[in-house]
């Protein structure tokens, strides 16, 4: 299985300082859904790993979170894409759980559920904690310069590389998808996947 683990806020959709609390506030970053569909069409399964402490803080409930993800997948379906599952941490920082990134619990759970070797699974995010969560498990790490990393200069990126030396940097999720699909074709040849394979939605849950 070809699997990619994506952060959500700041990577797929616009982030907000006051948290994304409803489907109306869930707004995709330009080109991000097309990037996911492109990955799907090239044979990659896409899974989301996301901190959602707004649940633990009482800012929104499970119905609101589910509505966000229904919207995400409906928009993706129009492009022939899909997110296979959403794994989320509902805890606030004070809960000291093992699933809130940069802790590796969510990504470890994804590896167990899918039965994959995580050293072959790219992890994509817009913040250092996204990358640190995957780095602890040996995943290839990819930073997108959207969300929390939008506008970072080379000096700031070098400071991040001090913590994640093997980090790859992309302008956005579309840039990541282009690089991954191109690299995969060089290594394995074109995919024979069909667009009609993508459209069903499956949601994961908290640890």
Buried (B, 14 or more C-beta within 10 A) or exposed (E): EBBBBBBBBBBBBBBEEEBBBBBEBBEBBEBBBBBBBBBBBBBBBBBBBBBBBBBBBEBBEEEBBEBBBBBBBEBBBEBBBBBBBBBBBBBBEEEEBEBBBBBBBBBBBBBEEBEBEBEEBBBBBBBBBBBBBBBBBEBBBBBBBBBBBBEBEEEEBEEBEEEBEEBBBBEBBBBBBBBBBEEBEEEEEEBEBEEEEBBEBEBBEBB
